[in-house]
Amino acid sequence: MKRIMIHHNIKKDSMTVKGHLIKLLESQNREIVTENPDVIFVIGGDGTMLSAIRKYRDLKAPFVGIDTGTLGFLTTIMPNHLEKIFDVLDRKNYRIITYPLLMVNTKTLSGEVYTDYAFNEILIKHVEPKLMEAKVYLNSRPFNYFTGDGLILSTPIGATGYAIWAGGAVIHSDIPVFQITPLTPNDNSVNRPMKSTMIVPNDTYVDIKIIKAHKRKVIVACDGNKLSNEYIEDIHVKVADEFDIKVIRSDEFDYFDLFKRKIIDKNIRRVLE
């Protein structure tokens, strides 16, 4: 791998690491580019990685995370071990892991159609202080009349994001599934919304029709980025066929160990002062 692209946040630590990274790359005659990269180095945390994936997903180059963030679930190299970048570039002790994207199509009341992709999750949630009411279909079959705050549809790698704190399941990142997690479902004598996370195969497609969309406005957001400010009526979600995301991991990468350290033990860096 000769052609290197660098993406980073503007934090002081990240800028310092960027300077060291450039010197290391130049010392080995690697080319730093802004297009057609062989690999994309991302300096920051998981949020920076998500922004890089959104910006450069069409390039189809693998991503490598250098951790200067707080959680670091997607990052691979620590700043005090930058020399390992050459193992990555020479494909020694590292492997490329492929992760799926979720695709969402939304149609507004005015007839506009918006499409976007999510590496972690798609959030569908009411805007006004009213219940979201929606008909949910799985593979075109009626499944549930949902009432509540909303729904999260998350990939396995995104299961440790918003979904897990909303009561979603932990899903090993190698399993070809995604999940639907309800947000505070309103279950009473009238409503019978789904109340538990549902894990579905990757070939499942989900259609959601918002009831009274002109009165009960919802937002649809992919990895925290809102699709539209218009009134959305119809939503279609499936695993993307067009492309997926490649992340370079160490041969020693173990999902269970990572989950234990980052989610259970937490490796907490933020404290009250």
PEQUIWO-V208061 format. One line per field, one symbol per residue. phi: phi as a letter, one per 20 degrees, with the letter a starting at -180 (. if undefined). psi: psi as a letter, one per 40 degrees, with the letter a starting at -180 (. if undefined). A space follows every 50 residues. Layout:
# PEQUIWO-V208061
phi = ???
psi = ???
This chain:
# PEQUIWO-V208061
phi = .deddccbedfgfffffgfffffffffdleeecdblfebdeddqdfffff fffffdfffmefdcedecdddmfdecdegecfffgffffeldmcceddce dedcdccefenfdccbcceebddcbfeffcfedbedcdlmegcbeecrfr cddcfgfefeegfffenfeecgfeeebbcddfdkfedbfdecffdcfddc ffefcddcdfelffddfcdccdlndffbeffedccccbffefacddcecf gegcgffffffedefmlfdecfd
psi = hdhhihhiaeiddddddddddddddddefihhieifidihhhhaaddddd dddddededfiiihhhhfaddfdeidhidefdeedddddefheiihhhii ihhhhihideeihhhiihdcihhhiidifiihhihhhhfehhdihhhada ihhiiddedebdddeeeiihhheehgiiihhihgighaedigiheihhhi ideiihhhhhhfdedghiihhhfehhdieihhdhhhhihhddiahhhhii dehhddddddddddddfhdhih.
